Amino acid sequence: MAVNSPLPVAADLKPVAGIELGYAEAGIKKPNRKDVLVMKLAEGATVAGVFTKNRFCAAPVQVSKANLEAVKGGGKAIRALVVNTGNANAGTGEPGLQNAQATCAEVARLLGLDAQQVLPFSTGVILEPLPVQKIVAGLPAAIANLKADNWFNAAEAIMTTDTQPKAASLTTTIGGHTVTMTGISKGAGMIKPNMATMLGYLAFDAKVAQPVLDELVKYAADRSFNSITIDGDTSTNDSFILVATGAGSLVVDSTDSADYAALRDAVTGISRHLAQQIIRDGEGATKFITITVEQGRDIEECRKIAYAIAHSPLVKTAFFASDPNLGRILAAIGYAGVDDLDTAKLDLYLDDVLVAKAGGRNPDYKEEDGQRVMKKAEILVRVVLARGEADATVWTCDLSHDYVSINADYRS
């Protein structure tokens, strides 16, 4: 069960003008589950994305990146997205690319588009051939139930080891214009930037110029999906997509405007919420942990230290056990790769408990105070470097017995 993350309510997920969603049960891995999703975009929509940095990136990632680049080169706009779960179509070589392209071609045929106007996405087991015939067979049903208010079903259709769907909506006013945005995400394990075994889709009804949206998706991703980690493994299929449908009255064509800043902050906020839902639903997770590194020389060193703590199996298992073996955190800070770090200036907090002061154990620290914090479902780790003004925050979870069981049994 996800940590302090209630199930989204279908009625609370607001339709976004200019996008419709439809799903099907194609039996890709298991029968009687939603496993194909189609998203149809209105004319005038702009689309931008960021993807995994894994060199073994999946076939659908390669095709999606190429199709987005084609738009920038003067090609036709993206008008549809197709997602399958149950198979990652990764590590599949040339046949995998052909299957991803065949999926796009069939979506395009059914919707009256060009294949290059379709972005494909897959998630599931790596190194297994994509059952493209099952996906193609399921597409007519997915397209037949295209609806603007299908966001909850869409969130269910992209799940793998997730224990619950992940979705969020927001309505805000920017420059006197009402803007509605709704997003979904999936992911529970194999999570590490850049990006994670996650899929994220966020649509809003503003009209945004392509260069502006390209900048916005990177900004939002860095402060949300690229600031989470569950197990330190970078997947092959990670994708985060922004869709500006253009169906509303807000127009943003420059990153220098106040309207852009307001839109950027709203998109980043809802993206962060979707990303944190992934951590709260981490495989076997029992605790949601925020790691903040403050007063660093630059953001890069703050992130290095935060991720060293967040990736450490020793730290994560200590949190699972509620064992205040907090020297493990200091050790992780020490090997983070900040070679000139002056540890004699460093303070370490667990919530409001000062554990280490000036690089050593706080004389007033009591282990029962540390254990009190570690027994909580939500924990804040603060590292104060006292060497600058930069800061960074990363979200992670503990590492439990169930994580091992889930991943040992994943293909069964």
N, C-alpha and C positions, 0 to 999 in steps of 0.2 A: 504494500500500500504506500502511495506517495506521501512524503513528509509534509504535513500541513498544506496540502494542495487539493482543495475540494474539486470534485468533478465539474467541468464546465456545464452550464445549462444551455441547452439548444436554443431556447427562446431569448437568451441574452446575447446570442451571437448575431450581430446586425448584418443584414444584407448590404452589400456594397454595389451601388449602381455601376454597371459596366462589366460585371463578372458573374458567371453562372457556373455551378459545380454539379457534377453528376458522378455516381459511383456504380460499381458492379461487383458481383461475386464471381470471379473467374476460376476459382479453384487452383490458383498458382502453386500454393504450398499445401493448404488445407481447405477442405470444403466448408461451405456455409460461413464464410467470413468476407467482409468487404476488402478487396485487394486491388482494385483498379479505380483510379480517379481521373476524371477529365475536367479541366477548367477552361471555359470558353471566354475570351476577352472581346470587348466591344472594339469597333474601329476607333482609332485615336489613342488607344492605350499605349503606354511605354513600359518597358520591362528591363530590369537590370538584375544582375546576380553576382554573387561571389561563391567560390567553389573550393573544394579540398586542394591542399598542396601536395597530397600523396602522389608520388610519381606513377603509381599503379592506378591512377584515377580511372573510374569505371567508364564503360562505353557511353552511357547516357550523359555523363559529365562532359566527355569530349564532344559529343554532338551538340549539347546545349551551348557550350562555349562557342563552338563554330557558328551556330545559328544566330547567337547574339552578336558576334563579330560581323556577320553578314549584314545585319541591320545597320550597324555603324558605317558599313561600306556602301550604303545606299540600297540595300535589299528591302524586301517587304517586311512590315512590322510583325512582331510576334502576336499571334492571335489565339494560341491554345497551349496548354500544358497537359501532359499526361504522366501519371505516376503509377507505378506498380510496387506492391510489397511482396515479400516472399522470395525474392531473388534479386541480387544486386547487379547482375550482368556486369561483373567486374572480374578481371583476370580471364577474360573470355576471348581476347584477341580480335582478329578480323571478323569472325562470325558474330561476335558480340556487337561490333559496330554495325554490321549489316542488320542485325535484329533490332537495334535501337532505331536505325533509320527506317526499317520496315514498319515499326510501330508508329513513327511520325507520319509515314506515308499513308497509313490506313486512317489515322485520325484526320489527316488533311482531306482525304477522299470523302469521308463521312461529313465533314464540315464545309466542304467546298473551298479549301485553302491550298496553298503550296506546302509541301513537306517541310521546307525551311522555315515556315512560320510556326512550327510546333517545337516545343522544348520537352524532351523526355527525361524522366527521373525514375530511378529504381532503388530499392532498399531491401536487404535480406542477406542471404548466404552468398559468399564470394566463391569464385572458381567453379560455378555450376552454370551450364547453358541456360539462357533465358527461354522459358516456354512460350515463345512468341505467339504460337497458334492459340494458346489459351487467352492471352491478352487481346489479340485481335478478335477472338470470338466474343469477348466480354465488352468490347467497345460500343457496339450498338445499344446495349442496355444502359451503359453509363451515359451515353449521349441522350438517350430517350428521357432520362430523368434529370437533365440539366435544370437547376433551379438556383435562384439567387439566395435562398435561405437554407442551403444544404451544407453549411459550414460544419455542423457537428458530425454529420455523416462523413464528410470529407476528412475530418480529423481522425475518425475511426479507421478510415480506409488506408491510411498511411502508417499505421502502427505495426511494429514488429514485436520486440520484447517489452514494449510499453505496457504498464498495467492499466493505464487510462488515457483517453484522448487529451490533447493539449490544445487549447484555443483561447482567444481573447478578443474583445472588441472595445472600441473607444469612439466616442463622438466628441469633437472639439470644435471650437470656433477660432479661425485664423484670419485675421484681416477682415473681419465681418462676414466671412464665408463659413458655412458649416461643412466640416469634413468628417466623414465616417471611415473608419478603418477596422478591418477584421483580419486575424491571422491564425494560422495553425502551425504546429511543429510536431516532430516526432524524434525520439531518441531516448535511450535508457542506458546504453553501454557503448563501448568503443568510442568514447567522447574525449577529444582533445583538439584544440585549435592546431592548425588552421584547416578545416573547421572542426567538425565532429561527425560521428555517424549520425548525422541529423539531417532532416529536411525541414526547411522553414519557408512558409509562404505568407506574405503580408500584402494585402491589397487595400488601396484607399482611392477615393473618388476625385482627387485633385488631378489637374492637368500639369504634368511636370516634364520639362525638356529633358531629352535623353542624357546630355552631359551632366545635368544637375542630378538626375536619378542615379547615374553611375557613381557620383561622389557620395550621395546620400546612403547608398547601400553599403559602401565601405565604412563610412562613419558609424552607422548603426551596428554593423556586424562586429566591428572592433570593440564596441562597448557592450555587447550582449553575447552573441553566439561565439565570439572569439575570446570570451572571458569566462568560459566554463570548462570544467574537466571532471570526468568521472574516474577514468582508469589510465589516462595517459596514452591511449592508443588512438592514432589518427586514422580515420576510415578512408575508404576509396570513393565514397559517393556523396560526401557532404555538399549541400547546396542551400543557399539562402537567397530567395527571390523576392524582389519588390515589384509590385504591379501598381502603376498609377493609371487608373482606368480613364481619366479625363472626362468622366461623366458628371462631375460636379462643377461648381462655379469658380473654385480657387485655381488660379494659374500661377505657377512658379517657374520662371525661366532664368533665374540667376541665383547663385549661392550667396550673393551679397545683400539680399533683401531680408527685412525683418520677417516676412512671411516664410522664407526658407528656414530661418532659424527656428521659428515656432513649429513648422512641419518636421524639421530634423529632430527636435526634442521629443515631439509626440511619437514619431516613428521609433526613435531609440528607446523610449520608455516602454512601448508595447513589445518591442523586440526583446528587451531585457526580461520582461515578464514571461514571454514564451520560452526564452532560454533557461530561465530559472525553473520553469516547470519541468524541463528535462532533468536538471540536477535533482529536484525533489522526487522524481520518479526513477532515479538511478537504480540500476540493477542491484537489488538487495539493500538499498540505502535505508538507514534508520535516522540519519541526521543530515541537516542542511547546514553547510559551513561557509561563512563569508570570511575571506582572507583579505585584509587591507594592509598594504605596505605604504607608510607615510614618510614624508620628509626625506625622500630619496634625491639623488643627484639628477636623475632623469627617469622617464616612465619605463624605459627598457630595463633598467636594473630593478625597479620596483616589481615589474612583471616577472622577471627571472626569479626573484625571491619568492613571490607569491606562488608561482607554479612549482617551485622546488618543494614547498610545503604541501601544496595540494596534490602533487603526484607521489609523494612518499608513501609507500605501503606501510612503513612503520608508524608514521603519523596517523594514517587513515585507520589502521587497525586499533590504535590506541583510542581514537575517538569512538570507534564501535564498542570497545570494551568499557568506555567511560573511565579509562585509566590515565590519570594525570602524569604520564611519563613524558613530561614536556621538554626534557632535554633533546628529544627527537626533533622537535621543531627547531631548536637552536642548531642542531647538526645539519638539518636541511638548509637553513639559511646560510650556513658556512660553506656548503658545497654548491651553492646556486650559481657560482661563476662570476661573482662580483669580487675581483681579485684584490682591490684596494679597500675593501670594506673595513671600517674601524669598528670592531665588535665592542670595544670598550664604551662606545656611545649608545649602544642599542638597548631599547626597552621592548619588552614583550608583554602583551596583555591577552588575557582570555576574558571576553566581555569587559567587566569593570575591575577585574582582578589583575594587579600588576605582578607578574610572575618573575620576570627577570628585569633587573635595573642596572644600567651602565655595564651591560655585558655579563652580569653574573646573577645568581639567584637573589631575588629581593629578600632582605633580612626579615621583612614582615610577612612574606608569603607563607600561607598555610595550605598544606596539601588538601585538606578538606574543602577549602575554597575552590581550588582547581577542580576537584571532583564534582562539586555542586554544579559548576558550569558545564562540565563535560557530560553530565547526565541529561542535560536539556536537549530538546529536539532541534533547536536552532542555536548556533554558536558563532560568535564573532572572534576571530583571531586578528589582533592588531600588532603590527611590527613597526616601531618608530626608529628610523635610521639616524635621525639628527644630522643630516648632511646636505639638505637641500629642500626644495619646495615641491618636488614631484610626488605623485601618489598613483596607485593602481589598485584595483579590486578584482578578485577572482572568486568564483563560486564553485564549490565542490561538495562532496558527500563523503561519508565514511565507507569503509571496505569491510564487508561482512561475509559470513559463511555462505549466505545465499548467493552472493555474486559468483562465487566459484561454482556452485551447483547450477545456476542458470546458464553459465557459459560452457560448463562441461556437458550439459544436456541440450545445447542450443539446436543441434541438427536432428535430434530425435523426435 
